[in-house]
Amino acid sequence: MTDRTLYIVVCGAPLASRTADGVKAARANGWDPYVIPTDAALPWLADQDLGDTPVITGNRTPDQPKRTPPAAAVAVVPTTFNTLNAWANGNAHSYALTTLCAALGSRTPTVAIPFAKDDLAGHPAWLASIAVLTYSGVRMIDPHDGSRTTAKPLTSGTGQSVSDRFQWQWVLGALEIM
C-alpha cells in the first residue's frame, strides 16, 4: 500500500480490453492500482492478466472492512454513456458509481476517457454531463489522440481500433499534473 493509490474504474466498452496495460503502466509510474469494474465491464476483464491487482466488485456488507485505501487519484477508462450520465447526476447505485461520486465530492484528482458512439454522444445529456464533470474538476481526455481540449465521439464500429491506438500515458501524464 502506498500513498499513490489509483482507482481504475472500468466501464463495459472496447477500451476495457486494455485494462491490464493500464495496470502495468500505472505500476511503472509508481501507482498502486485497484480495478473497480462496472458489471458491464466484467466480461472485458475475464481473460486479462491483472496480476495481483485487487478487483473490487459489489458493495461490501456492514460487517466487512473497507477493501481499498483512500485514492490519491481516479482514472475512469473508459467512461460509457450510462456511467458518465449517472455519475454527473449523482446516481450512486453501484459500487463503481459510489466510488466516482465520492471521488468527485472529495475533489480527488480524476481523469476520464469518454467513450460513446456518435449517436449516444448526440444525446443532450452527454454534453451536459461532460460539462458538469469538467466544471467539477474531472479532466476529460479524448480516446482518439489524448487531447485534453476535445472528446470526440466514436464512429460506430471503430471502438477496437481506437482502443488499439490508445495510450495509457495520456491518463497517467494528466494525473501527474493535476
C-alpha positions, 0 to 999 in steps of 0.5 A, spaced: 500 500 500 502 506 498 500 513 498 499 513 490 493 509 490 489 509 483 482 507 482 481 504 475 474 504 474 472 500 468 466 501 464 463 495 459 466 498 452 472 496 447 477 500 451 476 495 457 480 490 453 486 494 455 485 494 462 491 490 464 496 495 460 493 500 464 495 496 470 502 495 468 503 502 466 500 505 472 505 500 476 511 503 472 509 510 474 509 508 481 501 507 482 498 502 486 492 500 482 485 497 484 480 495 478 473 497 480 469 494 474 462 496 472 458 489 471 458 491 464 465 491 464 466 484 467 466 480 461 472 485 458 476 483 464 475 475 464 481 473 460 486 479 462 492 478 466 491 483 472 496 480 476 495 481 483 491 487 482 485 487 487 478 487 483 473 490 487 466 488 485 459 489 489 458 493 495 461 490 501 456 488 507 456 492 514 460 487 517 466 487 512 472 492 512 473 497 507 477 493 501 481 499 498 485 505 501 483 512 500 485 514 492 490 519 491 487 519 484 481 516 479 482 514 472 475 512 469 477 508 462 473 508 459 467 512 461 460 509 457 454 513 456 450 510 462 456 511 467 458 518 465 450 520 465 449 517 472 455 519 475 454 527 473 447 526 476 449 523 482 446 516 481 450 512 486 447 505 485 453 501 484 459 500 487 463 503 481 458 509 481 459 510 489 466 510 488 466 516 482 461 520 486 465 520 492 471 521 488 468 527 485 465 530 492 472 529 495 475 533 489 480 527 488 484 528 482 480 524 476 481 523 469 476 520 464 476 517 457 469 518 454 467 513 450 460 513 446 458 512 439 456 518 435 449 517 436 449 516 444 454 522 444 448 526 440 444 525 446 443 532 450 445 529 456 452 527 454 454 534 453 451 536 459 454 531 463 461 532 460 460 539 462 458 538 469 464 533 470 469 538 467 466 544 471 467 539 477 474 538 476 474 531 472 479 532 466 476 529 460 481 526 455 479 524 448 480 516 446 482 518 439 489 522 440 489 524 448 487 531 447 485 534 453 481 540 449 476 535 445 472 528 446 470 526 440 465 521 439 466 514 436 464 512 429 460 506 430 464 500 429 471 503 430 471 502 438 477 496 437 481 500 433 481 506 437 482 502 443 488 499 439 491 506 438 490 508 445 495 510 450 495 509 457 500 515 458 495 520 456 491 518 463 497 517 467 501 524 464 494 528 466 494 525 473 501 527 474 499 534 473 493 535 476 
